[in-house]
Amino acid sequence: MTIALQSLSDFRAALQALPVPDAAAMAAARARDAQLTKPPGALGRLEDLAVWMAGWQGREKPVADRPQVVIFAGNHGVVAKGVSAFPAEVTVQMVANFRAGGAAINQLSRQFGAQMSVEEIDLDRPTRDFTQAPAMDEAELLAALNRGWEAVDPKADLLVVGEMGIGNTTSAAAICAALLGGEGAQWVGRGTGVDDAGLTRKAAVVDDGLRCHAGAIGDPLRVLQCLGGREIAAMTGAIARARLLRIPVILDGFICCSAALVLERMVAGALDHCLAGHESAETAHPRVLAALGKEPILSLRLRLGEGSGAALAIAIVQGALACHGGMATFGEAGIAEG
Amino acid sequence: MTIALQSLSDFRAALQALPVPDAAAMAAARARDAQLTKPPGALGRLEDLAVWMAGWQGREKPVADRPQVVIFAGNHGVVAKGVSAFPAEVTVQMVANFRAGGAAINQLSRQFGAQMSVEEIDLDRPTRDFTQAPAMDEAELLAALNRGWEAVDPKADLLVVGEMGIGNTTSAAAICAALLGGEGAQWVGRGTGVDDAGLTRKAAVVDDGLRCHAGAIGDPLRVLQCLGGREIAAMTGAIARARLLRIPVILDGFICCSAALVLERMVAGALDHCLAGHESAETAHPRVLAALGKEPILSLRLRLGEGSGAALAIAIVQGALACHGGMATFGEAGIAEG
């Protein structure tokens, strides 16, 4: 049974007591790695991934046999400002596509053995236009955090959180600008493919949002409430819950990372259980990754969202763990060490 | 039944009539991609991979359900010059490890559904020390090319060729220096982990080899004969055969790319059916990739060989093809296009 958050204070309090990686399991994994039939370090980043996973899962031979992919969907009031190349109804249409199995994330989840679910959050009730008012009130933010919090399967051994929400790169850009500084123009990108005029509108909308909520900027959770979206807040909630459950998370692109950034700014180190799955083609994503201190596993110019880049990285983690768990040691194989 | 090469002239002749990608299949794949439920271009490099695979497999929806991994193993006379951190007997020990299922490539092959086989080539008969004589005579080169040629499964839908051979980064460096110019020091790296003194010895050995075979440098196939190894020549043969069978190939690291480079220098465009699976941590590998005009799919600091980096990239190709083949179109999903 999941115990939902009763208040935003509950959420803030939960972040004050975060579990840390199991040092003994990491040491055991490192010792095992040193005995595997390969030159030391020859599997490069795969070795680091295996040891890191060992720490979070608390075992010498970590696994990624039960990855979970959860997609959160929400609608955004700022879409009325012309910030997206697609109309708002595409959010609900894409949710139907997820349920029918027709989206990219369905194929990637199936390919890499992940269970996938979709959580649509009040699609008929977009957030308020954040240039005019806070996107959500406190109760709405809490409800969205809880949707993410409760969506995490405690039995999952790896988590990907993805999103769908026409207009949400604008919201993500506003969150990044508020938490990392700079103007709208430095954080907006083409999203699903806006033209130059759309890009200019996005930057202006972000700047208007920053002005409207200048008083919130010192408090990351209020930034999320004022400038975020329901699906973004749900990702924030899910990433936090995964930490409490010691489930490693693979972060996706710009929007997912904006949700994660809220946690990191609330409590430094809150994303220690997260990998950067990929560097996306959305302009500002590399800068968010740099701010989070995360090196992406993949860099394949994806800019789709839906958790697609992170889902692709599941395969790399699985490859790393297959090597770590399945390889013979020098002793077992009777091979001379270098 | 495989028709083996009767002579080196057969091999040269085979490269004069190479099949090209199926333009109609590529156009069909591109048209399909444009209809899939995502913004145009949003799957980035995955889209290019799917269209490229369509061209080589000659179908709108290419597959990677039967990937083949072949590991070639050979021994090198130059090991006597102290160019490796591991003794030569490790080659045969690692072959036993491949057969027992204990190496990294076994785990990766299993994880991504590839059939894997090992071809050991005269391990008790190392190539000659190339600082003194051609590494192979013509008959030995032909035999090695044929081992690769015959190892390719005509039913495979994707091929990875890997290698094991203590000393073979020295051989690969010599091939690259001969075909791309420069001195030994510019092409040698730490391989399985030689120290500074070993690195200096490797560079000197390469320079000695280049001097000894200066007359061969204008003919890539003679370069392979004089400076290569049996497993390297087998990879050259396998990559060429795959082209004739229109089977796409994922190239591995520095040694595999040196084998591929021989083909590219024999006939420009001979590697059009090859992807670069990864950029390895071996010093000169990025420069070989640049010379081949190939952008690596992954960059995870692997430096193991065995086809491991390429095998990991199988998963990315599979992810790309799963999306391309399995996603709904806008029409099927009833979604408004942007």
Interface residues (C-beta under 8 A of the other chain):
Chain A: L36 T37 K38 P39 P40 G41 A42 L43 G44 R45 L46 A85 F86 P87 E89 V90 Q93 M94 A96 N97 A100 G101 G102 A103 A104 N106 Q107 L108 R110 Q111 F112 T192 G193 A281 I297 L298 S299 L300 R301 L302 R303 L304 S308 A311 L312 A315 I316 Q318 G319 A322 C323 G325 G326 M327 A328 E332 A333 G334 I335 A336 G338
Chain B: L36 T37 K38 P39 P40 G41 A42 L43 G44 R45 L46 A85 F86 P87 E89 V90 Q93 M94 A96 N97 A100 G101 G102 A103 A104 N106 Q107 L108 R110 Q111 F112 T192 G193 A281 I297 L298 S299 L300 R301 L302 R303 L304 S308 A311 L312 A315 I316 Q318 G319 A322 C323 G325 G326 M327 A328 E332 A333 G334 I335 A336 G338
